[in-house]
Amino acid sequence: MNIAVLIDGDNVPSAFVKEMMEEIAKYGNPTIKRIYGDWTKPNLSKWKLLLLEHAITPIQQYGYTTGKNATDSAMIIDAMDILYSEKVHGFCIVSSDSDFTRLATRLREAGMQVIGMGEKKTPNPFIVACDKFIYIEILKTKSKEKESEEEKDQDKESYDKITDKDIKLIESTIIDLSDDEGWAFLGDVGSLLQKKQPNFDPRNYGFQKLTPLIKSTRKFDIEQRENPKSSNKLIYVKVKEKRNPGRR
């Protein structure tokens, strides 16, 4: 699908731009790419070097008064103009600012797919207003050859710990989708998890895919089945039966 990418230059670090654009490409074709900010300010100077490389159009927005963010208003107005132009099927709003919560909600009401991207400090109302929300911290990768052991340890510490709440979310989702024997197709589980919690992403926990994340909990059975339509296996998951300690 065609996607409009709107970036809040005041609330997203430029160091993540390459990884962000690669991630967005997984979901569709970014036909519109704009970044908003007051380009007379020195804090946006790092962005200037990256715009041509990634074909992002800078939109100048002066601050009309101290303490007010005019960038948000410019992004919202442009988003609505793009919506009514009917040239895209979805939006990617890149910001850590909760001011875009109503915009995300309005776009979804119009049938648009809305992907949010921002730092882990992003307020929850904006996260849940999106169809999917991706933390940009998990997109920043480093060359394995250049990493020191100390840096690897720091990277491990930056991942979220899988909590009992996370496991219960996975468990309830599997139960919601399970057949009479308790099995659920993993693809459906992943889709429903995202709908229930838009920022759910295995990469937040240090896993590239959902399967190894589920395996790591040791709370679920995993079964591979033949796919009649391709050589790829179909993966099904099931909540492990709790053993009665009194039984032998």
Protein Blocks (a to p, Z undefined) as FASTA:
>chain_A
ZZdddddfklccfklmmmmmmmmmmnoccfbccddddfkbfklmmmmmmmmmnopacddd
ddfbghiafklmmmmmmmmmmmmnopafbdcdddfbfklmmmmmmmmmnopacdddddfk
lcfklmmmpmbdcdfklmmccdfklpcfklmmmmmmmpccddfklmmmmmmmmmmmpcfk
opacfklmmmmmmmmmmmbcfklnopabfklmmmmnopaccdddddfkbmbdcddddddd
dddfkbZZ
